[in-house]
């Protein structure tokens, strides 16, 4: 098991390789590594990120099979099932780092802003449940600030609403941090 600090550095280094176009995850290595993972996984980090197709987490951090435990949901919200997934990875797989990663031009955040500004109606109760998680923490005047506020809110939810994560933070060195991915540059900025 690696520490949260070491895990964060691996993500930073991987994102630098991604931005520079010098990724290490070659297809042949992935195939060979797949067989080694059949018996189990030991991801070094958990990433709660948006399900936007333009933000593929493993690619952004230049990590291969088994390296990251990724939980993806529109708007990178921390609702009950996402919290449970993060708890599972920390409790059962030994991850010491949790990153909540939002991204620029997030559609879920834009939907929350539209609802605040225009009172836009959301017909689907399922989509409305995602927007309802985001709406209270976003500023309708600044989409960029809204993305970061939403990330910080999900970090706070994980830190305060999970006794499992609180216990690992206090006793085991677990770190929960926020990040923002830029669709334009490919860079991840840790908040």
Backbone as ProteinMPNN parsed JSONL, in Angstrom:
{"seq_chain_A": "XXXXXXXXXXXXXXXXXXXXXXXXXXXXXXXXXXXXXXXXXXXXXXXXXXXXXXXXXXXXXXXXXXXXXXXXXXXXXXXXXXXXXXXXXXXXXXXXXXXXXXXXXXXXXXXXXXXXXXXXXXXXXXXXXXXXXXXXXXXXXXXXXXXXXXXXXXXXXXXXXXXXXXXXXXXXXXXXXXXXXXXXXXXXXXX", "coords_chain_A": {"N_chain_A": [[0.851, -1.182, 0.0], [0.517, 2.221, -0.812], [1.242, 5.542, 0.384], [-1.038, 8.338, 0.854], [0.127, 10.704, -0.023], [2.148, 9.792, -1.787], [0.485, 8.556, -3.661], [-0.942, 10.74, -4.67], [1.148, 12.103, -5.924], [1.759, 10.27, -7.953], [-0.525, 10.555, -9.527], [-0.291, 13.247, -10.314], [2.123, 13.112, -11.771], [1.344, 11.305, -13.798], [-0.67, 12.805, -15.057], [0.88, 14.88, -16.065], [2.369, 13.465, -17.992], [0.292, 12.733, -19.696], [-0.642, 15.269, -20.625], [1.642, 16.093, -21.955], [1.707, 14.269, -23.972], [3.047, 11.883, -23.684], [2.361, 9.257, -22.83], [2.393, 6.222, -20.871], [0.97, 3.855, -20.939], [0.841, 1.258, -22.769], [-0.834, -0.735, -25.271], [-0.061, -3.513, -25.393], [1.144, -3.937, -22.91], [-1.049, -3.546, -21.268], [-2.648, -5.785, -21.867], [-1.031, -7.888, -20.894], [-0.912, -7.212, -18.208], [-3.549, -7.444, -17.443], [-4.119, -10.18, -17.006], [-2.738, -10.608, -14.635], [-4.34, -9.315, -12.832], [-6.595, -10.775, -12.381], [-6.961, -12.189, -10.029], [-7.364, -10.247, -8.081], [-7.563, -6.803, -6.91], [-5.692, -3.835, -6.222], [-6.008, -0.867, -6.076], [-4.332, 2.3, -6.136], [-5.549, 4.701, -5.666], [-8.737, 6.349, -5.287], [-11.075, 7.674, -7.461], [-13.578, 9.949, -7.708], [-15.44, 10.967, -10.201], [-16.801, 12.945, -12.921], [-19.102, 11.606, -15.294], [-18.762, 12.407, -17.882], [-17.98, 11.964, -21.265], [-15.727, 13.119, -22.292], [-13.835, 13.166, -20.387], [-12.081, 10.895, -19.512], [-11.038, 9.126, -16.863], [-8.823, 7.258, -16.244], [-7.241, 7.625, -18.5], [-6.622, 10.378, -18.411], [-4.951, 10.465, -16.199], [-2.959, 8.797, -16.993], [-2.926, 6.012, -16.299], [-3.021, 2.511, -15.923], [-4.823, -0.65, -16.105], [-6.288, -1.64, -13.045], [-5.038, 0.282, -11.429], [-6.501, 2.513, -10.561], [-9.501, 3.118, -8.719], [-12.394, 3.873, -9.984], [-15.16, 5.947, -9.72], [-17.827, 7.005, -11.426], [-20.102, 9.563, -12.15], [-22.677, 11.696, -13.3], [-21.866, 15.067, -12.918], [-20.13, 14.588, -10.81], [-21.164, 14.02, -8.217], [-21.674, 13.339, -4.724], [-23.592, 11.207, -3.802], [-25.576, 8.725, -2.049], [-24.981, 6.084, -3.176], [-22.56, 6.564, -4.462], [-20.94, 7.386, -2.335], [-20.937, 4.997, -0.87], [-19.563, 3.358, -2.699], [-17.014, 4.571, -2.716], [-16.353, 4.18, -0.027], [-16.18, 1.38, -0.027], [-13.872, 0.938, -1.623], [-11.888, 2.14, -0.069], [-12.108, 0.852, 2.418], [-11.99, -1.941, 1.8], [-10.108, -2.318, -0.231], [-7.912, -0.847, 0.343], [-7.124, 1.735, -0.516], [-5.569, 4.887, -0.121], [-5.985, 7.441, -0.914], [-8.446, 9.695, -1.956], [-9.887, 11.279, -4.636], [-11.92, 13.867, -5.692], [-13.029, 14.745, -8.736], [-13.889, 17.32, -10.796], [-14.778, 18.982, -13.899], [-14.065, 21.381, -16.482], [-16.67, 23.082, -18.25], [-18.886, 21.47, -17.483], [-21.769, 19.635, -17.999], [-23.787, 18.879, -16.156], [-23.446, 20.707, -14.089], [-23.955, 23.001, -15.562], [-26.662, 22.567, -16.097], [-27.722, 22.857, -13.531], [-27.13, 25.543, -13.071], [-28.683, 26.701, -15.106], [-31.192, 26.055, -14.152], [-31.29, 27.589, -11.846], [-31.025, 30.221, -12.872], [-33.019, 30.436, -14.923], [-35.15, 29.016, -14.067], [-35.495, 26.606, -15.255], [-37.263, 23.754, -16.188], [-36.958, 20.402, -15.186], [-37.727, 17.456, -16.451], [-37.282, 14.697, -15.95], [-37.237, 12.757, -13.039], [-34.962, 11.506, -12.161], [-32.74, 12.75, -13.367], [-33.24, 15.242, -12.276], [-32.637, 14.681, -9.599], [-29.856, 14.57, -9.652], [-29.207, 17.216, -10.422], [-30.373, 18.541, -8.267], [-28.596, 17.917, -6.24], [-26.441, 19.481, -6.895], [-27.287, 22.138, -7.299], [-27.652, 23.746, -4.821], [-25.055, 24.601, -4.17], [-23.842, 26.028, -6.175], [-22.844, 28.977, -7.998], [-24.712, 31.04, -9.921], [-23.662, 32.961, -11.582], [-21.061, 32.408, -12.327], [-19.791, 29.966, -14.098], [-17.28, 28.589, -13.968], [-16.459, 28.95, -11.302], [-18.586, 27.626, -10.173], [-18.192, 24.934, -10.883], [-15.883, 24.334, -9.361], [-16.906, 24.865, -6.789], [-18.814, 22.862, -6.623], [-17.172, 20.582, -6.675], [-15.756, 20.968, -4.261], [-17.892, 20.773, -2.509], [-18.669, 18.061, -2.814], [-16.343, 16.852, -1.827], [-16.519, 17.715, 0.831], [-18.914, 16.444, 1.602], [-18.129, 13.734, 1.469], [-16.209, 13.775, 3.503], [-17.698, 14.406, 5.764], [-20.091, 12.939, 5.901], [-19.59, 10.25, 5.98], [-18.847, 7.811, 8.153], [-17.044, 5.745, 7.905], [-15.058, 6.774, 6.146], [-14.256, 8.96, 7.665], [-13.118, 7.666, 9.872], [-10.916, 6.353, 8.661], [-9.535, 8.585, 7.802], [-8.8, 9.834, 10.176], [-7.369, 7.833, 11.534], [-5.907, 6.295, 9.69], [-4.49, 7.737, 7.747], [-5.822, 8.494, 5.418], [-6.498, 10.644, 2.682], [-8.63, 13.114, 1.347], [-9.217, 14.845, -1.476], [-9.847, 17.619, -3.724], [-10.186, 18.239, -7.276], [-9.776, 19.761, -10.518], [-10.368, 19.192, -13.881], [-9.199, 20.364, -16.945], [-10.826, 20.624, -19.909], [-9.845, 21.86, -22.155], [-6.987, 22.139, -21.938], [-6.108, 19.737, -20.886], [-4.968, 19.508, -18.446], [-4.877, 18.72, -14.94], [-5.865, 20.348, -12.115], [-5.166, 20.462, -8.779], [-7.203, 21.181, -6.041]], "CA_chain_A": [[0.0, 0.0, 0.0], [1.29, 3.462, -0.834], [0.617, 6.625, 1.146], [-1.845, 9.292, 0.095], [1.043, 11.655, -0.658], [2.739, 9.1, -2.931], [-0.58, 8.349, -4.644], [-1.203, 12.031, -5.309], [2.27, 12.377, -6.824], [1.594, 9.408, -9.13], [-1.551, 11.179, -10.369], [0.297, 14.462, -10.885], [3.083, 12.676, -12.795], [0.581, 10.731, -14.903], [-1.328, 13.88, -15.805], [1.929, 15.572, -16.827], [2.666, 12.648, -19.173], [-0.878, 12.843, -20.581], [-0.637, 16.591, -21.241], [2.802, 16.153, -22.845], [1.577, 13.268, -25.018], [4.068, 10.864, -23.421], [1.735, 8.261, -21.971], [3.113, 4.967, -20.679], [0.081, 2.695, -20.999], [0.831, 0.661, -24.106], [-1.824, -1.818, -25.365], [0.484, -4.83, -25.068], [1.331, -3.999, -21.461], [-2.379, -3.673, -20.681], [-3.069, -7.185, -22.005], [-0.248, -8.712, -19.975], [-1.277, -6.844, -16.834], [-4.926, -7.908, -17.196], [-4.066, -11.531, -16.444], [-2.262, -10.519, -13.253], [-5.377, -8.711, -11.998], [-7.746, -11.667, -12.25], [-7.101, -12.617, -8.627], [-7.751, -9.156, -7.187], [-7.136, -5.443, -7.234], [-5.143, -2.975, -5.167], [-5.838, 0.471, -6.642], [-3.641, 3.215, -5.223], [-6.39, 5.875, -5.433], [-10.147, 6.334, -5.67], [-11.416, 8.925, -8.125], [-14.996, 10.215, -7.937], [-15.393, 11.942, -11.281], [-17.977, 13.079, -13.77], [-19.197, 10.576, -16.329], [-18.599, 13.047, -19.185], [-17.142, 11.14, -22.142], [-14.505, 13.85, -22.624], [-12.974, 13.167, -19.201], [-11.828, 9.515, -19.092], [-10.143, 9.251, -15.72], [-7.568, 6.518, -16.364], [-6.458, 8.243, -19.571], [-6.162, 11.68, -17.92], [-3.861, 10.25, -15.243], [-2.026, 7.837, -17.588], [-2.882, 4.841, -15.423], [-3.55, 1.322, -16.564], [-5.759, -1.52, -15.391], [-6.035, -1.937, -11.639], [-4.37, 1.356, -10.692], [-7.476, 3.446, -9.985], [-10.88, 2.695, -8.502], [-13.082, 5.05, -10.505], [-16.609, 6.062, -9.542], [-18.219, 8.088, -12.323], [-21.505, 9.951, -12.101], [-22.867, 13.054, -13.809], [-21.66, 16.12, -11.934], [-19.27, 14.103, -9.722], [-21.863, 14.213, -6.948], [-21.453, 12.322, -3.697], [-24.852, 10.683, -3.267], [-25.393, 7.517, -1.238], [-24.304, 4.975, -3.851], [-21.173, 6.954, -4.717], [-20.252, 7.327, -1.04], [-20.736, 3.582, -0.592], [-18.507, 2.85, -3.581], [-15.748, 5.086, -2.199], [-16.096, 3.457, 1.22], [-15.744, 0.026, -0.371], [-12.487, 0.966, -2.099], [-11.002, 2.488, 1.046], [-12.212, -0.177, 3.466], [-11.666, -3.3, 1.356], [-9.012, -2.383, -1.197], [-6.753, -0.188, 0.94], [-6.733, 3.021, -1.109], [-5.303, 5.928, 0.868], [-6.274, 8.749, -1.498], [-9.707, 9.875, -2.68], [-9.916, 12.541, -5.379], [-13.166, 14.249, -6.358], [-12.571, 15.526, -9.885], [-14.827, 17.938, -11.715], [-14.122, 19.414, -15.132], [-14.604, 22.579, -17.126], [-17.825, 22.885, -19.14], [-19.673, 20.335, -17.002], [-23.18, 19.739, -18.356], [-24.637, 18.788, -14.975], [-23.34, 22.007, -13.423], [-24.675, 23.942, -16.436], [-28.099, 22.346, -15.883], [-28.06, 23.466, -12.239], [-27.097, 27.0, -13.28], [-29.865, 27.05, -15.902], [-32.375, 25.974, -13.311], [-31.25, 28.751, -10.955], [-31.236, 31.454, -13.643], [-34.222, 30.464, -15.745], [-36.195, 28.159, -13.528], [-35.675, 25.54, -16.25], [-37.915, 22.553, -15.667], [-36.295, 19.135, -15.489], [-38.829, 16.5, -16.454], [-36.896, 13.408, -15.377], [-36.92, 12.829, -11.605], [-33.609, 11.0, -11.941], [-31.84, 13.848, -13.694], [-33.49, 16.282, -11.27], [-31.93, 14.328, -8.364], [-28.46, 14.975, -9.828], [-29.175, 18.682, -10.391], [-30.703, 18.963, -6.897], [-27.375, 17.788, -5.424], [-25.492, 20.514, -7.317], [-27.879, 23.481, -7.278], [-27.453, 24.585, -3.632], [-23.68, 25.05, -3.938], [-23.269, 26.723, -7.324], [-23.109, 30.38, -8.234], [-25.254, 31.13, -11.278], [-22.948, 33.955, -12.373], [-19.724, 31.976, -12.715], [-19.721, 28.516, -14.299], [-15.998, 28.035, -13.511], [-16.527, 28.88, -9.84], [-19.6, 26.627, -9.839], [-17.554, 23.616, -10.986], [-15.018, 24.162, -8.184], [-17.761, 24.792, -5.599], [-19.416, 21.54, -6.63], [-16.114, 19.649, -6.254], [-15.521, 21.16, -2.814], [-19.054, 20.248, -1.798], [-18.577, 16.597, -2.788], [-15.268, 16.53, -0.876], [-17.069, 17.921, 2.173], [-19.883, 15.373, 1.861], [-17.372, 12.517, 1.781], [-15.524, 13.951, 4.778], [-18.594, 14.578, 6.911], [-21.234, 12.034, 5.943], [-19.166, 8.853, 6.003], [-18.074, 7.422, 9.33], [-15.945, 4.904, 7.424], [-14.002, 7.642, 5.644], [-13.755, 9.738, 8.796], [-12.238, 6.79, 10.642], [-9.663, 6.151, 7.925], [-8.822, 9.867, 7.772], [-8.246, 10.1, 11.501], [-6.486, 6.766, 12.015], [-5.113, 5.594, 8.701], [-3.792, 8.569, 6.785], [-6.602, 8.749, 4.208], [-6.681, 12.037, 2.274], [-9.693, 13.366, 0.38], [-8.89, 16.129, -2.097], [-10.59, 17.988, -4.911], [-9.406, 18.559, -8.468], [-10.53, 20.197, -11.686], [-9.757, 18.84, -15.155], [-9.481, 21.314, -18.023], [-11.049, 19.983, -21.199], [-9.045, 22.542, -23.163], [-5.535, 21.92, -21.835], [-5.807, 18.387, -20.414], [-4.339, 19.568, -17.129], [-5.645, 18.579, -13.711], [-5.417, 21.256, -11.052], [-5.672, 20.027, -7.484], [-7.729, 22.346, -5.295]], "C_chain_A": [[0.892, 1.239, 0.0], [0.525, 4.553, -0.096], [-0.198, 7.526, 0.228], [-0.955, 10.284, -0.646], [1.696, 11.037, -1.887], [1.71, 8.89, -4.041], [-0.88, 9.636, -5.398], [-0.087, 12.372, -6.3], [2.187, 11.522, -8.086], [0.547, 9.99, -10.089], [-1.009, 12.427, -11.057], [1.259, 14.09, -12.012], [2.371, 12.108, -14.018], [-0.113, 11.789, -15.733], [-0.313, 14.683, -16.61], [2.272, 14.803, -18.1], [1.534, 12.77, -20.187], [-0.861, 14.167, -21.341], [0.497, 16.698, -22.265], [2.717, 15.15, -24.001], [2.591, 12.149, -24.898], [3.536, 9.771, -22.515], [2.5, 6.947, -21.98], [2.263, 3.729, -20.893], [-0.027, 2.176, -22.431], [-0.14, -0.512, -24.142], [-1.28, -3.197, -25.006], [0.712, -5.004, -23.574], [-0.009, -4.188, -20.756], [-2.84, -5.127, -20.736], [-2.324, -8.089, -21.033], [-0.658, -8.452, -18.53], [-2.672, -7.354, -16.463], [-4.934, -9.279, -16.529], [-3.637, -11.505, -14.981], [-3.338, -9.995, -12.302], [-6.586, -9.619, -11.773], [-8.004, -12.019, -10.784], [-7.497, -11.491, -7.676], [-7.172, -7.827, -7.631], [-6.616, -4.729, -6.008], [-4.929, -1.577, -5.742], [-5.173, 1.405, -5.635], [-4.462, 4.466, -4.924], [-7.818, 5.603, -5.886], [-10.428, 7.688, -6.304], [-12.93, 8.963, -8.316], [-15.033, 11.317, -8.982], [-16.692, 11.951, -12.067], [-17.949, 12.014, -14.856], [-19.098, 11.146, -17.74], [-17.606, 12.258, -20.034], [-15.829, 11.818, -22.521], [-13.494, 13.837, -21.486], [-12.716, 11.749, -18.691], [-10.695, 9.451, -18.058], [-8.807, 8.53, -15.884], [-6.656, 7.132, -17.429], [-5.831, 9.548, -19.086], [-4.961, 11.541, -16.995], [-2.836, 9.234, -15.743], [-1.825, 6.628, -16.671], [-3.565, 3.675, -16.121], [-4.541, 0.572, -15.688], [-5.326, -1.717, -13.939], [-5.424, -0.828, -10.819], [-5.346, 2.267, -9.95], [-8.825, 2.76, -9.799], [-11.719, 3.92, -8.848], [-14.589, 4.922, -10.319], [-17.028, 7.257, -10.387], [-19.725, 8.297, -12.26], [-21.604, 11.386, -12.617], [-22.695, 14.063, -12.678], [-20.792, 15.73, -10.76], [-19.881, 14.342, -8.334], [-21.555, 13.059, -5.998], [-22.788, 11.96, -3.06], [-24.562, 9.334, -2.603], [-24.631, 6.401, -1.944], [-22.852, 5.313, -4.176], [-20.362, 6.905, -3.425], [-19.953, 5.87, -0.686], [-19.64, 2.974, -1.445], [-17.133, 3.303, -3.112], [-15.38, 4.358, -0.906], [-15.575, 2.049, 0.944], [-14.263, 0.013, -0.763], [-11.5, 1.272, -0.979], [-10.955, 1.344, 2.059], [-11.673, -1.537, 3.003], [-10.465, -3.408, 0.433], [-7.78, -1.611, -0.742], [-6.315, 1.127, 0.328], [-6.606, 4.079, -0.021], [-5.592, 7.341, 0.361], [-7.61, 8.693, -2.221], [-9.649, 11.249, -3.331], [-11.308, 12.716, -5.962], [-12.754, 15.174, -7.492], [-13.742, 16.003, -10.74], [-14.087, 18.343, -12.971], [-14.8, 20.655, -15.686], [-15.76, 22.177, -18.048], [-18.668, 21.673, -18.757], [-21.165, 20.554, -17.295], [-24.112, 19.686, -17.16], [-24.616, 20.103, -14.194], [-24.079, 23.059, -14.246], [-26.185, 23.796, -16.262], [-28.55, 22.964, -14.568], [-28.092, 24.982, -12.357], [-28.327, 27.45, -14.065], [-31.124, 27.013, -15.05], [-32.436, 27.16, -12.352], [-31.636, 30.019, -11.719], [-32.616, 31.531, -14.275], [-35.394, 29.706, -15.144], [-36.499, 26.999, -14.467], [-36.238, 24.284, -15.588], [-37.138, 21.315, -16.106], [-37.341, 18.045, -15.331], [-38.479, 15.186, -15.762], [-36.581, 13.547, -13.889], [-35.498, 12.356, -11.307], [-32.569, 12.073, -12.245], [-32.004, 14.98, -12.678], [-32.752, 15.964, -9.966], [-30.442, 14.677, -8.453], [-28.348, 16.497, -9.708], [-29.462, 19.191, -8.982], [-29.502, 18.856, -5.956], [-26.416, 18.953, -5.688], [-26.012, 21.919, -7.045], [-27.578, 24.292, -6.015], [-26.045, 25.173, -3.478], [-23.087, 25.851, -5.085], [-23.699, 28.178, -7.381], [-23.532, 30.522, -9.695], [-24.489, 32.109, -12.161], [-21.586, 33.48, -12.877], [-19.659, 30.456, -12.87], [-18.415, 27.895, -13.794], [-15.986, 27.906, -11.997], [-17.519, 27.809, -9.402], [-19.018, 25.221, -9.892], [-16.704, 23.356, -9.749], [-15.837, 24.075, -6.9], [-18.41, 23.416, -5.488], [-18.409, 20.469, -6.201], [-15.905, 19.75, -4.747], [-16.682, 20.613, -1.99], [-18.998, 18.717, -1.715], [-17.467, 16.128, -1.86], [-15.81, 16.628, 0.55], [-18.07, 16.825, 2.543], [-19.155, 14.083, 2.237], [-16.717, 12.612, 3.159], [-16.471, 13.947, 5.972], [-19.717, 13.549, 7.018], [-20.87, 10.559, 5.965], [-18.317, 8.582, 7.236], [-16.884, 6.554, 8.945], [-14.778, 5.776, 6.975], [-13.418, 8.514, 6.746], [-12.761, 8.914, 9.611], [-10.898, 6.575, 9.954], [-8.855, 7.44, 7.824], [-8.117, 10.122, 9.09], [-7.185, 9.086, 11.898], [-5.518, 6.242, 10.966], [-4.43, 6.43, 7.653], [-4.53, 8.812, 5.48], [-6.693, 10.248, 3.956], [-7.793, 12.083, 1.242], [-9.452, 14.763, -0.174], [-9.762, 16.367, -3.319], [-9.654, 18.332, -6.062], [-10.342, 19.017, -9.574], [-9.725, 19.88, -12.94], [-10.166, 19.868, -16.196], [-9.643, 20.555, -19.321], [-10.142, 20.582, -22.274], [-7.571, 22.19, -23.133], [-5.173, 20.484, -21.475], [-5.201, 18.357, -19.021], [-5.35, 19.369, -16.009], [-5.026, 19.512, -12.686], [-6.034, 20.77, -9.74], [-6.024, 21.248, -6.652], [-7.3, 22.307, -3.84]], "O_chain_A": [[1.891, 1.3, 0.717], [-0.698, 4.489, 0.029], [-0.069, 7.484, -0.996], [-1.257, 10.662, -1.778], [1.79, 11.69, -2.926], [2.028, 9.03, -5.222], [-1.053, 9.625, -6.617], [-0.355, 12.875, -7.391], [2.511, 11.997, -9.174], [0.71, 9.928, -11.308], [-1.244, 12.635, -12.247], [1.214, 14.686, -13.088], [2.755, 12.398, -15.15], [-0.151, 11.7, -16.96], [-0.613, 15.121, -17.721], [2.448, 15.402, -19.161], [1.777, 12.895, -21.387], [-1.045, 14.189, -22.558], [0.333, 17.318, -23.315], [3.552, 15.173, -24.905], [2.959, 11.532, -25.898], [4.187, 9.398, -21.54], [3.164, 6.601, -22.957], [2.812, 2.635, -21.018], [-0.885, 2.611, -23.199], [-0.269, -1.224, -23.146], [-1.984, -3.979, -24.367], [0.501, -6.089, -23.032], [-0.095, -4.907, -19.761], [-3.367, -5.644, -19.751], [-2.929, -8.964, -20.414], [-0.738, -9.381, -17.726], [-2.936, -7.658, -15.3], [-5.687, -9.503, -15.581], [-4.126, -12.299, -14.177], [-3.252, -10.211, -11.094], [-7.506, -9.251, -11.041], [-9.156, -12.13, -10.364], [-7.93, -11.767, -6.557], [-6.403, -7.742, -8.588], [-7.054, -4.993, -4.888], [-3.787, -1.141, -5.883], [-5.419, 1.313, -4.433], [-4.111, 5.224, -4.019], [-8.073, 4.754, -6.739], [-10.063, 8.727, -5.752], [-13.497, 8.113, -9.003], [-14.699, 12.466, -8.692], [-17.555, 11.089, -11.901], [-16.879, 11.579, -15.28], [-19.331, 10.42, -18.707], [-16.516, 11.923, -19.571], [-14.915, 11.16, -23.018], [-12.419, 14.426, -21.6], [-13.087, 11.424, -17.564], [-9.533, 9.701, -18.38], [-7.757, 9.138, -15.68], [-5.436, 7.153, -17.268], [-4.648, 9.797, -19.321], [-4.064, 12.383, -16.998], [-1.937, 8.849, -14.996], [-0.699, 6.276, -16.319], [-4.563, 3.847, -16.821], [-5.027, 1.083, -14.679], [-4.149, -1.932, -13.651], [-5.299, -0.976, -9.604], [-5.057, 2.734, -8.849], [-9.235, 1.933, -10.612], [-11.749, 4.891, -8.092], [-15.202, 3.928, -10.707], [-16.637, 8.39, -10.105], [-20.51, 7.35, -12.308], [-20.704, 12.194, -12.388], [-23.301, 13.93, -11.615], [-20.719, 16.48, -9.787], [-19.208, 14.802, -7.412], [-21.219, 11.954, -6.423], [-23.08, 12.352, -1.93], [-23.422, 8.868, -2.605], [-23.716, 5.824, -1.358], [-21.999, 4.425, -4.164], [-19.224, 6.435, -3.423], [-18.847, 5.546, -0.254], [-18.864, 2.153, -0.957], [-16.188, 2.514, -3.107], [-14.228, 3.968, -0.716], [-14.644, 1.583, 1.6], [-13.497, -0.825, -0.287], [-10.4, 0.721, -0.949], [-9.88, 0.931, 2.495], [-10.969, -2.207, 3.758], [-9.863, -4.476, 0.323], [-6.722, -1.705, -1.366], [-5.219, 1.598, 0.63], [-7.434, 4.154, 0.886], [-5.464, 8.314, 1.103], [-7.878, 7.774, -2.995], [-9.394, 12.254, -2.668], [-11.821, 11.827, -6.642], [-12.203, 16.25, -7.259], [-14.478, 15.207, -11.323], [-12.892, 18.076, -13.1], [-15.962, 20.934, -15.39], [-15.802, 21.056, -18.555], [-19.113, 20.929, -19.631], [-21.741, 21.558, -16.876], [-25.13, 20.378, -17.145], [-25.649, 20.554, -13.699], [-24.758, 23.918, -13.683], [-26.91, 24.791, -16.277], [-29.639, 23.532, -14.491], [-28.98, 25.632, -11.806], [-28.943, 28.463, -13.731], [-32.017, 27.845, -15.212], [-33.517, 27.678, -12.076], [-32.474, 30.795, -11.261], [-33.299, 32.55, -14.181], [-36.508, 29.758, -15.667], [-37.611, 26.472, -14.48], [-35.739, 23.825, -14.56], [-36.718, 21.206, -17.258], [-37.786, 17.748, -14.222], [-39.314, 14.624, -15.053], [-35.746, 14.369, -13.513], [-34.901, 12.765, -10.311], [-31.632, 12.277, -11.473], [-31.022, 15.601, -12.27], [-32.286, 16.882, -9.29], [-29.831, 15.039, -7.448], [-27.496, 17.005, -8.98], [-28.858, 20.171, -8.547], [-29.4, 19.61, -4.988], [-25.667, 19.358, -4.798], [-25.259, 22.79, -6.61], [-27.263, 25.474, -6.147], [-25.859, 26.139, -2.737], [-21.949, 26.311, -4.99], [-24.759, 28.559, -6.886], [-22.78, 30.158, -10.599], [-24.654, 32.086, -13.381], [-21.017, 34.102, -13.774], [-19.491, 29.739, -11.884], [-18.432, 26.791, -13.249], [-15.559, 26.885, -11.46], [-17.318, 27.157, -8.377], [-19.322, 24.397, -9.029], [-16.788, 22.282, -9.152], [-15.502, 23.292, -6.01], [-18.54, 22.87, -4.392], [-18.754, 19.555, -5.452], [-15.88, 18.738, -4.045], [-16.482, 20.059, -0.91], [-19.252, 18.146, -0.654], [-17.621, 15.117, -1.175], [-15.588, 15.739, 1.372], [-18.07, 16.338, 3.673], [-19.521, 13.419, 3.206], [-16.68, 11.627, 3.896], [-16.091, 13.532, 7.068], [-20.239, 13.313, 8.108], [-21.756, 9.704, 5.968], [-17.194, 9.073, 7.343], [-15.833, 6.617, 9.584], [-13.638, 5.546, 7.378], [-12.216, 8.776, 6.759], [-11.698, 9.404, 9.992], [-9.854, 6.613, 10.605], [-7.626, 7.398, 7.766], [-6.972, 10.574, 9.116], [-6.197, 9.448, 12.536], [-4.423, 5.793, 11.306], [-3.832, 5.873, 6.733], [-3.927, 9.292, 4.52], [-6.932, 11.03, 4.876], [-7.893, 11.214, 0.376], [-9.478, 15.746, 0.567], [-10.342, 15.435, -3.877], [-8.488, 18.671, -5.857], [-11.533, 18.709, -9.573], [-8.555, 20.246, -13.051], [-11.344, 20.204, -16.314], [-8.704, 19.91, -19.788], [-9.722, 19.884, -23.197], [-6.963, 21.967, -24.18], [-4.048, 20.053, -21.73], [-4.948, 17.281, -18.478], [-6.506, 19.781, -16.103], [-3.823, 19.469, -12.426], [-7.254, 20.677, -9.607], [-5.261, 22.21, -6.567], [-7.648, 23.201, -3.069]]}, "name": "protein", "num_of_chains": 1, "seq": "XXXXXXXXXXXXXXXXXXXXXXXXXXXXXXXXXXXXXXXXXXXXXXXXXXXXXXXXXXXXXXXXXXXXXXXXXXXXXXXXXXXXXXXXXXXXXXXXXXXXXXXXXXXXXXXXXXXXXXXXXXXXXXXXXXXXXXXXXXXXXXXXXXXXXXXXXXXXXXXXXXXXXXXXXXXXXXXXXXXXXXXXXXXXXXX"}
